[in-house]
Amino acid sequence: SLWMIVGARAGIAVWGLGLPGHFVVRVGGQEGSLVDPFGFGRTVTVKQCAKLVKRLSGSAWNDDYLKPVHCDDIAARVLRNLVVCYHRKHDAHAMYRMARFGAAVFPLRPDMHLLHAQVAQVAELEPMAIHLYKELVGRFPGTSEARQAAAELSDMIDDSPSVH
């Protein structure tokens, strides 16, 4: 994102490209150079990007990976990556904090609200997860995230002990 911001200030087209497992930028517009900001700014070829994607994510190359991504998408991806990192560290508090932050920063993105609800569920905050899933279904009807939330709600309610 910093490369994109500096490029815009300098009048240079810099596009972020969110490859699976890594991030590169294209400097200079459609025919510009691919640059690895995490590789000391070295230029890379599409072939090198394909090898990197295969090594880091196991995915086969797809030319759609060269489509520019918006700064909001980059920020959402960073937040998702932080959630995963905190999950690996078994830090439920930090994991939940990042997911909640993502839903607050991106109030119109159902994917971030779904992540918030899923993390609440993983962190064993079941009443909160149920509330968040219900809220998502109501706010974003017809989306794939709402369908996922409805399915999770159904599973959670079916698994809960019955009260007589």
N, C-alpha and C positions, 0 to 999 in steps of 0.2 A: 504494500500500500504506500509506503514511503517513496518508493521509486515512482509510483504513479503520481503522487502529489508533487514531488520535485519536478518531474517531467512536465506536468501541467504548468507549473510556475515558470519553467524555462521555455515553454512553447514547443515542447517535444512530445510527440505522441508516445505514451508508455501504457501498454495494456497488460493487465494481470492475466495470467493463464493458470487456472487451477488444475494442474495435472493430478491424477490419483497418487497420493503419497508424497507429492512435492509441489512446489510453486515456482514458476518462472515468469519472466516478463518479456514482452516484445517491445523493443525500443525502435522507434522510427516508423510506426504505422504498419500497414499490411505486409509490406516487403522488407520490414526492418529486421534487426537481429534478435535472436532469442538469447536471453541473458539469465543466468542463474544467480539471483541475489544471495542465496545461501552458499554459493560456491565462489565467493569472493568476486562476484560480478563477471565471471568468465562467460564468454559466448559459448553457446551450445548449438548443436544441429538437431533437427527433428529426429534423426536416427539415435543420437545420444539421449534425447528425451524419451524415446521409446524404450531404450534399454533401462533407463532410470525408472520408468513407470513399471516395467516388468519386474525389476529387482525389488522395488519398494512395496508394490501393491499386488504383484502377481497378475495384473491386468494386461490384456493385449492392447496394442496401440489402436487408437481411434482418432481420426483427424479432428473430431469435435473437441478434443482436448486443447486445440489451438484457438478456440473461440474465446474472446475476451470475457472476463468476469467483472462484475461491478464491485466496488469497494464494500458495499453491504454484504455481498456474498462472501467476500474474503473475511470480513469480521465475524460473520456467523460461523464460517468454517473454523476460524481460530478458536472461537468459544466451544464448538463441538470437540475440537482436538483437546482443549483443556479439560473438558468433562471426561474424555477418555483417559487422559493422563492421570487425573485424580482418581478415577475408578481403578486404574492399575495400581495406584499407591494405597488403595483401600481408604481413601479420605472422603467419606461420604459428605461431610460438612462442606468441604471446598467444592466437591462435585456438584452438590445441590446449589451452592452459591453461584457458580458459573452458569448453571442452567436457568436459574431464576433471573440472573442478570441478562441473559440472552433474551428471555421472554419480555423483560422490561424494556430493553433497548430496541427490540424489534416487535412492537405490539401488533403489527399487521402481518407477521409471518407465522402461519400455522405450524411450520416445521419447528420453530423455536419453542412454541407452546407445547407441542407434542414432546419435545425433548425434556422440557421442564416437568411435565407429568410423568414421563418414563423414569426420570432420575428420582423423583419423589417416591415412585413405586420401588425402585431398586434400593433406595435409602430407607426402605421400610416405614415410610410416612404415608401409610395407606389412606387415612382420611383426607390428607392433602392431595394425594394422587387422584382419588375419586373426584374430589372437587375440581381439580384441574382438567381431568378428562371430560367431565360434564360441561365445564365452561368452554372447552375447545369445541365440543360437538355443537354447542349452541352458537358460538361466535363464527365458526367456519364451516357451516353445513355444506355438504356436497364435495368436500375436499377429501383427498386420500388420507390426510391426517385425521380428519373427523371420523372416517371409517375405521382407522386403526384405533382411535380413542374409544369408539363405541365397542369394538371387539374387546379391548382391554377391560372396559367397564363390565361388559357381559361376563368375562372370565372372573373378574374380581368379585362380582356380586354372586356368581354361581359357586365360588369357592368359600364364601363367607359362611360362618355357622348360622343356622336358622335360629330365630328367636321365637319362643312360644309363649 
